[in-house]
Amino acid sequence: MAAERLSASSMACIGASAAFASSLRRASARSALHLSSFHRSSDFRSLLVVPPPLRSSRHRSFQVRPLHRCAIRASSSVPAVAAASDPAQLRGAREDIKELLRSTFCHPILVRLGWHDSGTYDKNIEEWPQRGGANGSLRFEVELKHAANAGLVNALKLINPIKEKYSGITYADLFQLASATAIEDAGGPKIPMKYGRVDVSGPEECPPEGKLPAAGPPSPAAHLRDVFYRMGLDDKEIVALSGAHTLGRSRPERSGWGKPVTKYTKDGPGAPGGQSWTVQWLKFDNSYFKDIKERKDEDLLVLPTDAVLFEDPSFKIYAEKYAEDEDAFFKDYAEAHAKLSNLGAKFDPPEGINIDDDSKSTPTPEPFVAAKYSSGEKKA
């Protein structure tokens, strides 16, 4: 009807077919814009079954409820594609993520969530989203069931309340925001992030299984290169990213690797159990490289893909460097993490969104320190 009224007015006033064609194009564009806006807003409401919004009090209680569904039903006529994330909401979500981290000690699993969403990227495929990467596909049940993603449904449950509160953020951005914030909050380097990643619209756009690295392949060095070279990463970036294992634990019931519990994990922080790579496994530093090099503690985990960092001649150059120079590790890690977080992403706007105000000088916050690590020592 809008197009008909416009065309009649144009013909009456101008009497030229060219004016009619121009007005018709403008009306069609406006109609498409309204339709696109409708689908962008409805996309977020239909993504997941999530808890109600968080309370506005400074001391929020992060409630975790069962995740009943991990899929959406996209319209069969017009695909629901998420728009760029809102910068103000990204900043608000970052503060809520910090509160979540400090109340649940979930730094490691949030890092893993971001990595596993972006780590499916294939540089040899140009089309989006077929190329994989940071596109929010890990929110769907079909991908969560991939063997390499065991346990990540728990990470999704943790951040669902934040996604519900900040519905103007895409899942792709939220996963990467949570991952970078977890690194920084644990004492790691500032990651030079950008946002505006577009979400895939349905589970049919999830990548096939087998894109992520395995812990114990027959040829660890070759396997790491096969996986990370496919993403466009090099040996230095492989070793730097491996250093993130300074955080977290391996649980045998999920990965098949590690001890059920050690002297460093029997009392938490957080849920007890698993085997950590480092003694203080919620502190981001270069102790991962030091501990692998020394191998003096049987309660610290060393996977085949960890050990090879000091066995392969090319990997060893960087592993030795990072064991001696934490500043060098932090610099290279920050660059590699940012690169990984952008792999395969489609940004809207194309240049991305920066949520850090570089024009203002802000004091460096105190690094997060987890309370009361298990030490194996007898209590007085």
NUVEXRO-634710 format. One record per residue (C-alpha): residue in one letter; chain; x, y, z. Coordinates in pm, 1 decimal. Layout:
<atoms>
 aa ch       c1       c2       c3
  A  A        X        Y        Z
...
</atoms>
This chain:
<atoms>
 aa ch       c1       c2       c3
  M  A      0.0      0.0      0.0
  A  A    284.5    238.5     85.0
  A  A    437.1    180.7   -255.4
  E  A     98.5    233.6   -429.0
  R  A     32.8    565.1   -250.4
  L  A    383.4    685.0   -324.8
  S  A    366.4    593.9   -690.5
  A  A     31.1    769.5   -735.7
  S  A    163.5   1085.1   -572.5
  S  A    476.7   1082.6   -779.9
  M  A    291.3   1035.7  -1105.9
  A  A     48.1   1311.2  -1022.3
  C  A    313.5   1562.6   -921.8
  I  A    581.5   1483.8  -1172.6
  G  A    421.4   1263.9  -1434.7
  A  A    743.8   1085.1  -1501.3
  S  A    813.2    713.3  -1488.5
  A  A   1165.6    777.1  -1360.0
  A  A   1030.7    947.1  -1047.9
  F  A    792.9    656.9   -992.8
  A  A   1078.6    406.7  -1010.2
  S  A   1288.3    610.6   -767.2
  S  A   1008.5    641.7   -512.3
  L  A    926.3    274.9   -540.8
  R  A   1287.8    185.7   -460.2
  R  A   1279.7    410.4   -153.6
  A  A    958.5    250.4    -28.3
  S  A   1096.6    -97.3    -79.8
  A  A   1409.4     -7.2    114.0
  R  A   1202.7    125.2    406.5
  S  A    990.4   -189.6    408.0
  A  A   1300.0   -407.3    409.3
  L  A   1446.1   -204.5    695.0
  H  A   1132.2   -249.3    907.8
  L  A   1121.5   -619.9    832.9
  S  A   1490.1   -660.0    919.7
  S  A   1440.5   -473.0   1248.4
  F  A   1153.6   -699.9   1342.8
  H  A   1354.9  -1013.4   1285.4
  R  A   1656.4   -876.8   1472.7
  S  A   1447.2   -806.2   1780.0
  S  A   1262.0  -1136.1   1768.4
  D  A   1582.8  -1335.2   1720.8
  F  A   1703.4  -1273.0   2075.6
  R  A   1373.3  -1360.1   2240.9
  S  A   1359.3  -1700.4   2073.6
  L  A   1720.1  -1810.5   2122.8
  L  A   1714.6  -1987.9   2458.5
  V  A   1505.8  -2060.8   2762.3
  V  A   1674.6  -1845.0   3023.5
  P  A   1614.7  -1723.4   3379.8
  P  A   1455.6  -1383.0   3447.4
  P  A   1674.4  -1070.9   3443.2
  L  A   1920.4  -1015.0   3723.7
  R  A   1834.6   -786.8   4011.6
  S  A   1969.5   -434.2   3987.7
  S  A   2140.6   -450.0   4326.9
  R  A   2516.7   -415.7   4330.1
  H  A   2548.5   -755.7   4492.3
  R  A   2359.2   -974.1   4248.8
  S  A   2287.6  -1338.8   4294.2
  F  A   2371.9  -1529.3   3978.4
  Q  A   2117.0  -1806.3   3960.9
  V  A   2183.0  -2100.2   3732.6
  R  A   1883.8  -2291.4   3606.3
  P  A   1868.3  -2596.0   3382.6
  L  A   1909.0  -2526.9   3012.9
  H  A   1610.8  -2695.6   2857.0
  R  A   1675.0  -2605.4   2494.5
  C  A   1976.7  -2494.1   2295.0
  A  A   1815.9  -2419.0   1961.0
  I  A   1591.0  -2164.2   1796.4
  R  A   1322.7  -2196.1   1535.1
  A  A   1411.8  -1953.0   1262.1
  S  A   1144.9  -1822.3   1029.3
  S  A   1113.5  -2031.3    715.2
  S  A   1051.0  -1721.8    504.5
  V  A   1309.0  -1470.5    627.4
  P  A   1619.9  -1577.5    822.9
  A  A   1667.3  -1416.4   1165.6
  V  A   2009.9  -1253.3   1161.9
  A  A   2141.3  -1065.5   1466.0
  A  A   2257.3   -706.9   1428.7
  A  A   2564.9   -545.0   1578.7
  S  A   2580.6   -549.0   1956.7
  D  A   2500.7   -236.6   2155.1
  P  A   2820.7    -78.6   2299.1
  A  A   2656.7     34.8   2623.4
  Q  A   2516.2   -312.9   2680.7
  L  A   2855.9   -467.5   2610.9
  R  A   3009.1   -251.0   2882.2
  G  A   2734.1   -340.9   3125.5
  A  A   2768.6   -710.3   3047.4
  R  A   3142.9   -690.8   3108.0
  E  A   3083.3   -566.8   3463.2
  D  A   2829.0   -842.6   3527.7
  I  A   3073.4  -1101.6   3393.2
  K  A   3331.2   -979.9   3644.8
  E  A   3082.8  -1030.9   3928.6
  L  A   3001.9  -1376.5   3795.3
  L  A   3370.4  -1466.6   3779.1
  R  A   3436.4  -1361.4   4135.0
  S  A   3136.0  -1542.1   4276.4
  T  A   3171.8  -1871.2   4087.8
  F  A   3545.1  -1896.3   3992.2
  C  A   3439.8  -1987.5   3637.5
  H  A   3733.7  -1819.3   3459.1
  P  A   3863.5  -2135.2   3285.2
  I  A   3533.4  -2253.6   3139.5
  L  A   3448.1  -1907.5   3004.6
  V  A   3786.1  -1890.2   2830.6
  R  A   3714.9  -2230.2   2679.3
  L  A   3367.4  -2120.5   2568.4
  G  A   3506.2  -1834.6   2361.1
  W  A   3787.0  -2042.2   2217.4
  H  A   3563.9  -2328.8   2110.2
  D  A   3318.5  -2097.9   1934.8
  S  A   3594.3  -1934.5   1727.8
  G  A   3825.9  -2236.4   1693.7
  T  A   3618.2  -2405.3   1422.7
  Y  A   3736.0  -2155.0   1160.6
  D  A   3867.3  -2279.9    826.2
  K  A   4070.5  -2022.4    631.1
  N  A   4017.9  -2222.7    311.2
  I  A   3642.9  -2150.5    309.1
  E  A   3537.6  -1794.4    222.8
  E  A   3160.9  -1811.2    271.9
  W  A   3005.8  -1712.2    604.3
  P  A   2901.7  -1900.3    812.0
  Q  A   3028.3  -2214.1    635.2
  R  A   3383.1  -2109.5    725.8
  G  A   3307.9  -2150.3   1098.0
  G  A   3460.4  -1925.6   1360.4
  A  A   3321.1  -1679.0   1613.4
  N  A   2956.7  -1672.0   1512.7
  G  A   2766.0  -1788.3   1821.9
  S  A   2691.0  -2135.2   1685.4
  L  A   2809.4  -2298.8   2008.3
  R  A   2480.3  -2204.2   2173.6
  F  A   2303.9  -2481.4   1984.6
  E  A   2263.3  -2828.9   2127.6
  V  A   2397.8  -3007.3   1820.8
  E  A   2736.7  -2836.1   1861.2
  L  A   2739.7  -2854.6   2239.5
  K  A   2719.6  -3233.0   2199.5
  H  A   3049.9  -3246.6   2010.9
  A  A   3297.7  -3446.8   2218.7
  A  A   3544.2  -3156.9   2241.2
  N  A   3270.9  -2938.6   2392.8
  A  A   3188.1  -3169.3   2684.0
  G  A   3083.6  -2964.8   2985.3
  L  A   3043.2  -2634.0   2800.4
  V  A   2667.5  -2644.5   2849.6
  N  A   2753.9  -2542.2   3206.6
  A  A   2923.9  -2226.8   3078.1
  L  A   2616.9  -2146.1   2874.2
  K  A   2397.5  -2183.4   3180.2
  L  A   2620.1  -1945.3   3371.4
  I  A   2600.2  -1662.5   3120.1
  N  A   2237.5  -1704.7   3010.7
  P  A   2113.1  -1458.7   3277.4
  I  A   2355.6  -1200.1   3141.2
  K  A   2238.4  -1263.0   2784.7
  E  A   1878.3  -1221.6   2894.4
  K  A   1954.7   -894.8   3072.7
  Y  A   2152.6   -755.5   2777.9
  S  A   1948.6   -876.1   2483.3
  G  A   2114.7   -626.3   2248.6
  I  A   2434.0   -834.7   2250.1
  T  A   2493.3  -1121.6   2011.2
  Y  A   2597.6  -1460.3   2145.4
  A  A   2912.4  -1444.0   1935.1
  D  A   3014.3  -1121.9   2110.6
  L  A   2911.4  -1242.4   2455.9
  F  A   3122.5  -1559.5   2426.5
  Q  A   3431.6  -1360.8   2327.1
  L  A   3365.8  -1086.3   2583.0
  A  A   3342.3  -1347.1   2859.5
  S  A   3662.4  -1517.3   2745.0
  A  A   3870.6  -1198.6   2728.7
  T  A   3729.9  -1066.1   3056.6
  A  A   3816.5  -1392.5   3230.3
  I  A   4179.9  -1368.7   3115.2
  E  A   4212.3  -1009.0   3228.4
  D  A   4034.4  -1066.5   3560.6
  A  A   4268.1  -1355.6   3643.6
  G  A   4567.9  -1122.4   3616.6
  G  A   4640.4  -1171.6   3248.2
  P  A   4709.5   -908.1   2981.7
  K  A   4458.1   -665.0   2840.5
  I  A   4320.6   -818.5   2519.5
  P  A   4274.0   -569.3   2229.3
  M  A   3918.2   -677.1   2151.9
  K  A   3658.4   -549.3   1909.2
  Y  A   3290.2   -641.4   1893.4
  G  A   2997.3   -644.1   1653.9
  R  A   3002.4  -1013.3   1559.3
  V  A   2689.9  -1138.2   1385.0
  D  A   2520.0  -1455.5   1509.7
  V  A   2423.8  -1750.3   1294.0
  S  A   2048.5  -1801.4   1297.6
  G  A   2000.4  -2175.8   1339.3
  P  A   2158.8  -2510.3   1429.2
  E  A   2179.9  -2609.4   1064.3
  E  A   2463.3  -2354.3   1039.4
  C  A   2678.7  -2522.2   1305.8
  P  A   3017.9  -2655.5   1189.4
  P  A   3081.2  -3029.7   1158.7
  E  A   3246.4  -3211.1   1447.3
  G  A   3623.1  -3259.3   1449.1
  K  A   3742.8  -2901.1   1403.7
  L  A   3896.0  -2855.4   1751.1
  P  A   4231.0  -2987.3   1882.3
  A  A   4252.8  -3316.6   2068.2
  A  A   4453.6  -3370.3   2387.2
  G  A   4634.4  -3693.0   2302.2
  P  A   4675.7  -3744.2   1927.2
  P  A   4936.5  -3994.1   1797.6
  S  A   5153.0  -3712.9   1658.9
  P  A   5094.7  -3409.8   1883.9
  A  A   5307.4  -3156.7   1693.2
  A  A   5158.7  -3249.7   1356.2
  H  A   4808.5  -3244.9   1502.0
  L  A   4849.2  -2899.6   1653.5
  R  A   4979.6  -2763.3   1326.1
  D  A   4701.1  -2928.2   1124.9
  V  A   4434.9  -2766.7   1344.7
  F  A   4587.2  -2424.0   1402.3
  Y  A   4736.9  -2377.2   1055.8
  R  A   4385.6  -2440.5    919.3
  M  A   4279.4  -2135.6   1123.0
  G  A   4566.4  -1925.7    986.3
  L  A   4774.0  -1933.3   1305.8
  D  A   5149.0  -2000.2   1327.3
  D  A   5387.8  -2177.9   1566.7
  K  A   5436.0  -1875.4   1792.3
  E  A   5059.8  -1833.3   1827.8
  I  A   5011.9  -2204.2   1895.1
  V  A   5257.5  -2193.0   2185.6
  A  A   5128.2  -1861.2   2322.3
  L  A   4767.3  -1980.5   2319.7
  S  A   4870.3  -2307.1   2485.4
  G  A   4982.9  -2092.0   2778.0
  A  A   4618.3  -2032.3   2870.6
  H  A   4632.3  -2376.8   3032.3
  T  A   4780.9  -2191.7   3325.8
  L  A   4409.3  -2158.8   3407.8
  G  A   4178.8  -2446.8   3482.5
  R  A   4166.0  -2820.4   3534.0
  S  A   4106.1  -3128.5   3324.2
  R  A   3823.8  -3351.4   3444.5
  P  A   3847.6  -3715.0   3332.9
  E  A   3471.0  -3755.4   3321.1
  R  A   3461.9  -3490.0   3048.0
  S  A   3787.2  -3522.6   2856.0
  G  A   3919.2  -3863.3   2956.1
  W  A   4238.9  -3698.0   3079.7
  G  A   4371.6  -3611.2   3423.5
  K  A   4317.2  -3734.8   3776.1
  P  A   3976.9  -3716.4   3946.4
  V  A   4129.4  -3502.3   4221.4
  T  A   4471.1  -3379.0   4341.9
  K  A   4611.3  -3201.5   4642.9
  Y  A   4565.3  -2876.8   4449.8
  T  A   4200.7  -2930.6   4358.5
  K  A   4046.3  -3127.0   4643.6
  D  A   3909.1  -2814.0   4815.6
  G  A   3833.7  -2590.9   4518.9
  P  A   3808.3  -2292.7   4464.6
  G  A   3470.2  -2361.4   4313.3
  A  A   3366.7  -2723.0   4264.0
  P  A   3645.9  -2954.6   4382.8
  G  A   3817.9  -3213.3   4166.0
  G  A   4006.4  -3252.7   3841.7
  Q  A   4376.5  -3211.2   3771.9
  S  A   4529.1  -2869.3   3707.9
  W  A   4829.4  -2774.5   3496.1
  T  A   4948.6  -2528.9   3761.6
  V  A   4931.1  -2490.7   4138.5
  Q  A   4735.1  -2166.1   4134.0
  W  A   4504.4  -2253.1   3850.4
  L  A   4295.4  -1936.2   3863.0
  K  A   4596.9  -1707.9   3823.8
  F  A   4707.2  -1616.0   3472.9
  D  A   5087.2  -1609.2   3450.6
  N  A   5368.2  -1804.1   3283.1
  S  A   5381.4  -2085.7   3538.9
  Y  A   5237.4  -2328.2   3281.1
  F  A   5562.4  -2315.5   3083.4
  K  A   5779.1  -2336.9   3394.2
  D  A   5593.6  -2638.6   3531.5
  I  A   5594.0  -2829.2   3202.4
  K  A   5964.9  -2767.7   3161.1
  E  A   6049.3  -2890.6   3511.0
  R  A   5793.6  -3172.6   3547.7
  K  A   5868.0  -3206.5   3918.4
  D  A   5512.7  -3251.0   4047.0
  E  A   5307.4  -3558.0   3956.7
  D  A   4991.1  -3379.4   4067.7
  L  A   5027.3  -3128.6   3783.5
  L  A   4890.6  -3230.1   3444.9
  V  A   5105.9  -3259.6   3132.8
  L  A   4919.8  -3372.6   2820.3
  P  A   5097.3  -3494.9   2506.0
  T  A   5010.0  -3162.8   2340.2
  D  A   5170.9  -2982.0   2635.6
  A  A   5491.0  -3187.6   2645.3
  V  A   5551.4  -3141.4   2273.4
  L  A   5597.7  -2767.3   2324.2
  F  A   5940.9  -2843.5   2471.5
  E  A   6017.6  -3130.8   2232.1
  D  A   5942.5  -2985.0   1888.4
  P  A   6235.6  -2760.8   1781.0
  S  A   6017.7  -2474.3   1654.9
  F  A   5770.1  -2482.1   1944.1
  K  A   6055.6  -2505.2   2195.2
  I  A   6196.5  -2166.1   2093.8
  Y  A   5882.0  -1992.1   2213.9
  A  A   5813.2  -2221.2   2511.6
  E  A   6161.1  -2156.4   2650.6
  K  A   6119.8  -1784.8   2593.6
  Y  A   5784.6  -1770.5   2773.3
  A  A   5913.4  -1975.7   3067.2
  E  A   6180.7  -1711.3   3122.8
  D  A   6000.0  -1392.2   3020.0
  E  A   5641.5  -1341.4   3139.6
  D  A   5615.2   -998.8   2973.8
  A  A   5697.8  -1152.1   2635.8
  F  A   5438.3  -1422.1   2695.3
  F  A   5171.4  -1166.9   2789.3
  K  A   5240.1   -956.7   2479.6
  D  A   5227.0  -1249.6   2237.9
  Y  A   4931.5  -1407.4   2414.1
  A  A   4719.3  -1089.9   2398.9
  E  A   4780.4  -1060.2   2024.9
  A  A   4706.1  -1428.7   1959.9
  H  A   4390.6  -1427.5   2173.5
  A  A   4253.5  -1122.6   1991.0
  K  A   4327.6  -1283.2   1654.6
  L  A   4158.6  -1608.7   1758.6
  S  A   3850.1  -1421.0   1879.6
  N  A   3801.5  -1260.8   1537.0
  L  A   3843.9  -1573.8   1325.2
  G  A   3557.8  -1630.3   1083.3
  A  A   3347.4  -1352.2   1233.7
  K  A   3127.3  -1123.3   1027.6
  F  A   3125.7   -778.0   1186.1
  D  A   2848.4   -520.4   1179.2
  P  A   2977.6   -252.9   1137.1
  P  A   3261.6   -404.1    931.8
  E  A   3529.6   -224.5   1133.9
  G  A   3388.7   -358.5   1460.5
  I  A   3302.3   -184.8   1787.8
  N  A   3552.4    -69.5   2049.2
  I  A   3409.1    -52.8   2402.0
  D  A   3725.4     81.2   2567.4
  D  A   3759.7    458.3   2587.5
  D  A   4126.4    505.0   2505.1
  S  A   4101.0    881.3   2553.5
  K  A   4053.6    847.9   2928.2
  S  A   4317.3    734.2   3172.5
  T  A   4168.2    485.7   3414.9
  P  A   4346.8    323.1   3707.3
  T  A   4448.8    -38.9   3664.1
  P  A   4220.3   -255.5   3877.9
  E  A   4362.8   -491.4   4133.5
  P  A   4408.0   -842.3   3985.0
  F  A   4160.4  -1098.9   4102.9
  V  A   4304.7  -1342.1   4356.5
  A  A   4115.2  -1664.3   4420.8
  A  A   4078.9  -1748.3   4788.7
  K  A   4215.3  -2054.4   4963.1
  Y  A   4364.6  -2280.2   4698.4
  S  A   4402.7  -2642.0   4791.4
  S  A   4766.3  -2695.9   4887.4
  G  A   4774.8  -3047.3   5027.8
  E  A   4907.7  -2912.0   5353.3
  K  A   4756.6  -3026.1   5677.9
  K  A   4540.4  -2766.4   5846.7
  A  A   4634.6  -2663.9   6199.0
</atoms>
